[in-house]
Amino acid sequence: MSTETLPRVALCTPHGAGGFGPGYLRSFVRTYAVLKSEFTIVQADFGPSSLVALNRNSLVAIALHAGADVVLQVDADQVWSPDDVRAVVEPIVAGHARFVGAPIAGRVVDWQRVHAACARGVPPEELHRHGARVNVQLRSEDIETKRPRWFRFRERFFVRCYTVGLGLTAISASALREMAALVPAYPEPLAPGGIAWDLHPQGASAAHYCGEDSGLCMVAERAGIERWVCAQGTDVGHELGSNRFHQAWLAELIADDYRFDEDGAVALTGAAP
């Protein structure tokens, strides 16, 4: 396939003044080397501001101006593989989703979760996958029924969610433009044309404080854009966190009587991203 017909992906990382660890740099180089025959990386930008939401807004504006089909947000402390990028980007390119994230555990050990995993008989060598909560919130109606919506694509399993962290998340450019129409625009010298959109709002909502990750998901909710998490088929984590890699989230849901039967299956549409 010629580079003219390859999907155009913008890789965006807000890093502030913290820089990057060796795990991120290795992941970045491997991604570029392995996926250059599958995607055209039209942008690889690193937001310099210490304000993460401002960084993300600027990077999205630059990506859309660069003609990206898909915007891939990757945090500066993440460790991932090229296959993880395929997992979140390919469903969008195929038209089966417009917003896909990877489940990533937090940086702080939750010892109650570790004790619960021990009680379930999780072997010691697997406990590192059960040490922190995953950055995914299911939709309230799916929590009540314990029957989330889901689909399979290329041997990976995707579950509908309400919010997902942006540690490694892909969003179609068309979805971002629809979302941008719903939020304020503001002058941004770093963005082409000097304009960005407040796509990552932060603040109090529903009796708790929402970070920029949840803020973007809530804008997507207003725009009618479903969020999905690749619950089986990624292994992404924080380089220096308590839980470097985490793939136990789906197993924990099943252990808690969540069911993923045909009643929850979503028909794949194949519409343009």
C-alpha positions as a Markdown table, in Angstrom:
| # | Residue | x | y | z |
|---|---|---|---|---|
| 1 | Met | 0.0 | 0.0 | 0.0 |
| 2 | Ser | 1.4 | 3.4 | -0.9 |
| 3 | Thr | 1.9 | 6.1 | 1.7 |
| 4 | Glu | -0.8 | 8.1 | 0.1 |
| 5 | Thr | -3.4 | 5.5 | 1.0 |
| 6 | Leu | -2.2 | 4.7 | 4.5 |
| 7 | Pro | -4.2 | 5.9 | 7.5 |
| 8 | Arg | -2.8 | 9.2 | 8.8 |
| 9 | Val | -2.1 | 9.0 | 12.5 |
| 10 | Ala | -0.9 | 11.8 | 14.8 |
| 11 | Leu | 0.9 | 10.7 | 17.9 |
| 12 | Cys | 0.5 | 13.3 | 20.6 |
| 13 | Thr | 2.2 | 13.3 | 24.0 |
| 14 | Pro | 1.7 | 16.0 | 26.7 |
| 15 | His | 4.8 | 16.0 | 28.9 |
| 16 | Gly | 5.2 | 19.5 | 30.4 |
| 17 | Ala | 8.7 | 19.8 | 31.9 |
| 18 | Gly | 9.0 | 16.2 | 33.0 |
| 19 | Gly | 10.6 | 14.8 | 29.9 |
| 20 | Phe | 10.4 | 11.1 | 28.9 |
| 21 | Gly | 11.7 | 7.9 | 30.5 |
| 22 | Pro | 13.7 | 5.2 | 28.6 |
| 23 | Gly | 10.6 | 3.0 | 28.4 |
| 24 | Tyr | 8.6 | 5.6 | 26.6 |
| 25 | Leu | 11.4 | 6.3 | 24.2 |
| 26 | Arg | 11.9 | 2.6 | 23.4 |
| 27 | Ser | 8.2 | 2.3 | 22.8 |
| 28 | Phe | 8.1 | 5.3 | 20.6 |
| 29 | Val | 11.0 | 4.2 | 18.4 |
| 30 | Arg | 9.5 | 0.7 | 18.1 |
| 31 | Thr | 6.1 | 2.1 | 17.1 |
| 32 | Tyr | 7.6 | 4.2 | 14.4 |
| 33 | Ala | 9.8 | 1.5 | 13.0 |
| 34 | Val | 7.3 | -1.3 | 13.0 |
| 35 | Leu | 4.1 | 0.6 | 12.0 |
| 36 | Lys | 5.6 | 2.8 | 9.3 |
| 37 | Ser | 4.3 | 0.4 | 6.6 |
| 38 | Glu | 0.8 | 0.4 | 8.2 |
| 39 | Phe | 0.2 | 4.0 | 9.2 |
| 40 | Thr | 1.6 | 7.4 | 8.1 |
| 41 | Ile | 2.6 | 9.2 | 11.2 |
| 42 | Val | 1.8 | 12.8 | 10.2 |
| 43 | Gln | 2.8 | 14.3 | 13.5 |
| 44 | Ala | 4.8 | 13.4 | 16.6 |
| 45 | Asp | 4.4 | 16.3 | 18.9 |
| 46 | Phe | 5.2 | 16.8 | 22.6 |
| 47 | Gly | 3.3 | 19.6 | 24.3 |
| 48 | Pro | 5.6 | 21.7 | 26.4 |
| 49 | Ser | 3.2 | 23.3 | 28.9 |
| 50 | Ser | 2.9 | 22.2 | 32.5 |
| 51 | Leu | -0.9 | 22.5 | 32.1 |
| 52 | Val | -1.8 | 19.0 | 30.8 |
| 53 | Ala | -5.3 | 20.0 | 29.5 |
| 54 | Leu | -3.7 | 23.0 | 27.6 |
| 55 | Asn | -1.1 | 20.6 | 26.1 |
| 56 | Arg | -3.8 | 18.1 | 25.0 |
| 57 | Asn | -5.9 | 20.8 | 23.4 |
| 58 | Ser | -3.0 | 22.3 | 21.5 |
| 59 | Leu | -1.8 | 18.9 | 20.3 |
| 60 | Val | -5.3 | 18.0 | 19.0 |
| 61 | Ala | -5.5 | 21.3 | 17.1 |
| 62 | Ile | -2.1 | 20.7 | 15.5 |
| 63 | Ala | -3.1 | 17.1 | 14.6 |
| 64 | Leu | -6.3 | 18.2 | 12.9 |
| 65 | His | -4.5 | 20.9 | 10.9 |
| 66 | Ala | -1.9 | 18.2 | 9.9 |
| 67 | Gly | -4.7 | 16.2 | 8.2 |
| 68 | Ala | -4.7 | 13.3 | 10.7 |
| 69 | Asp | -7.4 | 10.6 | 10.3 |
| 70 | Val | -6.8 | 9.4 | 13.9 |
| 71 | Val | -5.3 | 11.2 | 16.9 |
| 72 | Leu | -3.4 | 8.9 | 19.2 |
| 73 | Gln | -2.8 | 10.4 | 22.7 |
| 74 | Val | 0.0 | 8.7 | 24.6 |
| 75 | Asp | 1.2 | 9.9 | 28.0 |
| 76 | Ala | 4.9 | 10.5 | 28.6 |
| 77 | Asp | 5.3 | 7.8 | 31.3 |
| 78 | Gln | 3.7 | 5.0 | 29.4 |
| 79 | Val | 5.2 | 1.7 | 28.1 |
| 80 | Trp | 3.5 | 0.1 | 25.2 |
| 81 | Ser | 4.1 | -2.0 | 22.0 |
| 82 | Pro | 3.2 | -1.4 | 18.4 |
| 83 | Asp | 0.5 | -4.1 | 18.8 |
| 84 | Asp | -1.1 | -1.9 | 21.5 |
| 85 | Val | -1.3 | 0.9 | 18.9 |
| 86 | Arg | -2.9 | -1.4 | 16.4 |
| 87 | Ala | -5.5 | -2.4 | 19.1 |
| 88 | Val | -6.8 | 1.1 | 19.5 |
| 89 | Val | -6.3 | 2.5 | 16.0 |
| 90 | Glu | -7.4 | -0.4 | 13.8 |
| 91 | Pro | -11.1 | -0.4 | 14.9 |
| 92 | Ile | -11.3 | 3.3 | 14.1 |
| 93 | Val | -9.7 | 2.9 | 10.7 |
| 94 | Ala | -12.1 | 0.0 | 9.9 |
| 95 | Gly | -15.1 | 2.2 | 10.9 |
| 96 | His | -16.2 | 0.1 | 13.9 |
| 97 | Ala | -15.5 | 2.7 | 16.6 |
| 98 | Arg | -14.5 | 6.4 | 16.9 |
| 99 | Phe | -13.0 | 6.5 | 20.4 |
| 100 | Val | -10.9 | 3.6 | 21.7 |
| 101 | Gly | -8.7 | 3.5 | 24.8 |
| 102 | Ala | -6.5 | 0.9 | 26.5 |
| 103 | Pro | -7.1 | -0.1 | 30.2 |
| 104 | Ile | -4.2 | 1.2 | 32.3 |
| 105 | Ala | -3.8 | 0.8 | 36.0 |
| 106 | Gly | -2.9 | 3.7 | 38.4 |
| 107 | Arg | 0.5 | 4.3 | 39.8 |
| 108 | Val | -0.3 | 3.7 | 43.5 |
| 109 | Val | -0.7 | 0.2 | 45.0 |
| 110 | Asp | -4.1 | -0.6 | 46.4 |
| 111 | Trp | -3.3 | -3.2 | 49.0 |
| 112 | Gln | -6.9 | -4.2 | 49.5 |
| 113 | Arg | -7.0 | -5.2 | 45.9 |
| 114 | Val | -3.8 | -7.2 | 46.4 |
| 115 | His | -5.2 | -8.9 | 49.4 |
| 116 | Ala | -8.4 | -9.7 | 47.5 |
| 117 | Ala | -6.4 | -11.1 | 44.6 |
| 118 | Cys | -4.5 | -13.4 | 47.1 |
| 119 | Ala | -7.8 | -14.6 | 48.5 |
| 120 | Arg | -8.9 | -15.5 | 45.0 |
| 121 | Gly | -5.8 | -17.6 | 44.5 |
| 122 | Val | -3.9 | -15.4 | 42.1 |
| 123 | Pro | -0.3 | -16.7 | 42.0 |
| 124 | Pro | 2.4 | -14.4 | 43.4 |
| 125 | Glu | 4.0 | -13.9 | 39.9 |
| 126 | Glu | 0.7 | -12.4 | 38.7 |
| 127 | Leu | -0.1 | -10.0 | 41.7 |
| 128 | His | 1.5 | -7.1 | 39.9 |
| 129 | Arg | -1.5 | -7.1 | 37.6 |
| 130 | His | -3.9 | -6.7 | 40.5 |
| 131 | Gly | -2.2 | -3.9 | 42.4 |
| 132 | Ala | -4.2 | -0.8 | 41.3 |
| 133 | Arg | -7.5 | 0.3 | 39.9 |
| 134 | Val | -7.9 | 0.6 | 36.1 |
| 135 | Asn | -8.7 | 4.0 | 34.6 |
| 136 | Val | -12.1 | 2.8 | 33.2 |
| 137 | Gln | -15.6 | 3.6 | 34.3 |
| 138 | Leu | -18.4 | 1.6 | 32.8 |
| 139 | Arg | -21.7 | 3.2 | 31.9 |
| 140 | Ser | -24.1 | 3.3 | 34.9 |
| 141 | Glu | -26.8 | 1.2 | 33.1 |
| 142 | Asp | -24.2 | -1.4 | 32.3 |
| 143 | Ile | -23.1 | -1.5 | 35.9 |
| 144 | Glu | -26.7 | -2.0 | 37.1 |
| 145 | Thr | -27.4 | -4.9 | 34.7 |
| 146 | Lys | -23.8 | -6.3 | 34.6 |
| 147 | Arg | -24.3 | -6.7 | 30.8 |
| 148 | Pro | -22.0 | -4.2 | 29.1 |
| 149 | Arg | -22.1 | -3.7 | 25.3 |
| 150 | Trp | -19.1 | -5.2 | 23.5 |
| 151 | Phe | -17.7 | -6.3 | 20.2 |
| 152 | Arg | -14.8 | -8.4 | 18.8 |
| 153 | Phe | -12.5 | -7.3 | 16.1 |
| 154 | Arg | -9.3 | -9.1 | 14.9 |
| 155 | Glu | -9.2 | -11.3 | 18.0 |
| 156 | Arg | -9.5 | -8.4 | 20.4 |
| 157 | Phe | -12.3 | -7.7 | 22.8 |
| 158 | Phe | -13.8 | -4.2 | 23.2 |
| 159 | Val | -16.2 | -3.1 | 26.0 |
| 160 | Arg | -18.3 | 0.1 | 26.0 |
| 161 | Cys | -17.4 | 2.5 | 28.8 |
| 162 | Tyr | -18.4 | 5.9 | 30.1 |
| 163 | Thr | -14.8 | 7.2 | 30.7 |
| 164 | Val | -11.4 | 5.9 | 30.0 |
| 165 | Gly | -8.0 | 7.5 | 30.8 |
| 166 | Leu | -6.0 | 8.9 | 27.9 |
| 167 | Gly | -2.7 | 7.1 | 28.6 |
| 168 | Leu | -3.0 | 5.4 | 25.3 |
| 169 | Thr | -6.2 | 6.4 | 23.5 |
| 170 | Ala | -7.2 | 6.9 | 19.8 |
| 171 | Ile | -9.9 | 9.2 | 18.5 |
| 172 | Ser | -11.0 | 9.7 | 14.9 |
| 173 | Ala | -10.5 | 13.2 | 13.5 |
| 174 | Ser | -14.2 | 13.4 | 12.5 |
| 175 | Ala | -15.2 | 12.7 | 16.1 |
| 176 | Leu | -12.9 | 15.4 | 17.4 |
| 177 | Arg | -14.3 | 18.0 | 15.0 |
| 178 | Glu | -17.9 | 17.2 | 16.1 |
| 179 | Met | -16.8 | 17.5 | 19.7 |
| 180 | Ala | -15.0 | 20.8 | 18.9 |
| 181 | Ala | -18.3 | 22.3 | 17.7 |
| 182 | Leu | -19.7 | 21.9 | 21.2 |
| 183 | Val | -17.0 | 23.6 | 23.3 |
| 184 | Pro | -15.4 | 27.1 | 23.4 |
| 185 | Ala | -12.6 | 28.0 | 21.1 |
| 186 | Tyr | -9.8 | 30.1 | 22.4 |
| 187 | Pro | -6.6 | 31.8 | 21.1 |
| 188 | Glu | -3.6 | 29.4 | 21.2 |
| 189 | Pro | -0.3 | 30.6 | 19.6 |
| 190 | Leu | 1.0 | 27.0 | 19.4 |
| 191 | Ala | -1.9 | 25.9 | 17.2 |
| 192 | Pro | -2.0 | 26.5 | 13.5 |
| 193 | Gly | -4.4 | 29.4 | 12.8 |
| 194 | Gly | -4.0 | 30.4 | 16.5 |
| 195 | Ile | -7.1 | 28.6 | 17.6 |
| 196 | Ala | -7.7 | 25.6 | 19.9 |
| 197 | Trp | -10.8 | 24.1 | 21.5 |
| 198 | Asp | -11.4 | 23.3 | 25.2 |
| 199 | Leu | -11.9 | 19.6 | 24.5 |
| 200 | His | -10.3 | 18.5 | 27.8 |
| 201 | Pro | -12.3 | 20.6 | 30.4 |
| 202 | Gln | -11.5 | 20.0 | 34.1 |
| 203 | Gly | -13.7 | 20.8 | 37.2 |
| 204 | Ala | -16.4 | 19.8 | 39.5 |
| 205 | Ser | -19.1 | 17.5 | 38.0 |
| 206 | Ala | -21.6 | 15.2 | 39.7 |
| 207 | Ala | -20.2 | 15.9 | 43.2 |
| 208 | His | -16.6 | 15.1 | 42.3 |
| 209 | Tyr | -13.7 | 16.7 | 40.5 |
| 210 | Cys | -13.0 | 15.5 | 36.9 |
| 211 | Gly | -9.6 | 15.6 | 35.3 |
| 212 | Glu | -9.0 | 16.3 | 31.6 |
| 213 | Asp | -9.4 | 12.6 | 30.7 |
| 214 | Ser | -12.9 | 12.4 | 32.0 |
| 215 | Gly | -13.6 | 15.9 | 30.6 |
| 216 | Leu | -12.9 | 14.7 | 27.1 |
| 217 | Cys | -15.1 | 11.7 | 27.6 |
| 218 | Met | -18.0 | 13.9 | 28.8 |
| 219 | Val | -17.6 | 16.1 | 25.7 |
| 220 | Ala | -17.8 | 12.9 | 23.6 |
| 221 | Glu | -21.0 | 11.9 | 25.5 |
| 222 | Arg | -22.6 | 15.2 | 24.6 |
| 223 | Ala | -21.6 | 14.6 | 21.0 |
| 224 | Gly | -23.1 | 11.1 | 21.0 |
| 225 | Ile | -19.8 | 9.4 | 20.4 |
| 226 | Glu | -19.4 | 6.0 | 22.2 |
| 227 | Arg | -16.2 | 5.3 | 24.1 |
| 228 | Trp | -14.7 | 1.8 | 24.0 |
| 229 | Val | -11.9 | 0.1 | 25.9 |
| 230 | Cys | -9.8 | -2.7 | 24.4 |
| 231 | Ala | -10.4 | -5.0 | 27.4 |
| 232 | Gln | -8.4 | -8.0 | 25.9 |
| 233 | Gly | -5.5 | -7.4 | 23.5 |
| 234 | Thr | -3.4 | -4.6 | 25.1 |
| 235 | Asp | -0.8 | -4.6 | 27.8 |
| 236 | Val | 0.0 | -0.9 | 28.5 |
| 237 | Gly | 1.3 | 0.5 | 31.8 |
| 238 | His | 3.2 | 3.2 | 33.6 |
| 239 | Glu | 7.0 | 2.9 | 33.4 |
| 240 | Leu | 7.5 | 3.6 | 37.1 |
| 241 | Gly | 4.1 | 2.8 | 38.5 |
| 242 | Ser | 3.0 | 0.2 | 41.0 |
| 243 | Asn | 1.4 | -1.8 | 38.2 |
| 244 | Arg | 3.6 | -1.5 | 35.1 |
| 245 | Phe | 1.3 | -3.8 | 33.0 |
| 246 | His | -2.3 | -4.7 | 33.7 |
| 247 | Gln | -4.5 | -7.2 | 31.8 |
| 248 | Ala | -6.6 | -8.5 | 34.7 |
| 249 | Trp | -9.5 | -6.0 | 34.4 |
| 250 | Leu | -11.7 | -8.1 | 32.2 |
| 251 | Ala | -11.1 | -11.2 | 34.3 |
| 252 | Glu | -12.0 | -9.2 | 37.4 |
| 253 | Leu | -15.3 | -8.1 | 35.8 |
| 254 | Ile | -16.2 | -11.7 | 34.9 |
| 255 | Ala | -15.3 | -12.8 | 38.5 |
| 256 | Asp | -17.8 | -10.2 | 39.7 |
| 257 | Asp | -20.6 | -11.8 | 37.6 |
| 258 | Tyr | -20.4 | -9.5 | 34.6 |
| 259 | Arg | -21.6 | -11.3 | 31.5 |
| 260 | Phe | -20.6 | -10.7 | 27.9 |
| 261 | Asp | -23.1 | -12.8 | 26.0 |
| 262 | Glu | -24.7 | -12.3 | 22.6 |
| 263 | Asp | -27.3 | -10.0 | 24.0 |
| 264 | Gly | -24.6 | -7.4 | 24.5 |
| 265 | Ala | -22.9 | -7.9 | 21.2 |
| 266 | Val | -22.7 | -4.8 | 18.9 |
| 267 | Ala | -23.0 | -5.2 | 15.1 |
| 268 | Leu | -19.9 | -3.9 | 13.4 |
| 269 | Thr | -20.8 | -1.2 | 10.9 |
| 270 | Gly | -17.7 | -0.5 | 8.8 |
| 271 | Ala | -18.5 | 3.2 | 8.4 |
| 272 | Ala | -15.8 | 5.7 | 7.6 |
| 273 | Pro | -13.8 | 7.0 | 10.6 |
